């Protein structure tokens, strides 16, 4: 009986095609590492966007504080329902064009408006 073993160019014996491939169980598959790297990249982007959102909100509140002082100095009411309605309608349109849920955008703006009005009331009381 003549058994022949083959080897590759480096002298490593060729594997039996019927044998399952050897896998190092302690090493994660390459796809896991790629997924973790992509997840990290995306999370870094999210962190950068969150920082930008916080800075933009801070700038917005600086402006609304000035509006609050102007309103207080001229005895104007802290809330302006007509302006708020226009802003909500405008933001809903922007959200739709940006493929963002308009209802979510409206909830966010309502939250911000409520905080602005609270600030304006505080400014008016202290004037």
ABEGO torsion letter per residue (X at the ends): XBBBBBBBAAGBBBBBAABBBBBBAABBBAAAAAAAAAAAAAAAAAAAAAAAAAAAAAAAAAAAAAAAAAAAAAGBBABBAAAAAAAAAAAAAAAAAAGBBAAAAAAAAAAAAAAAAAAAAAAAAAX
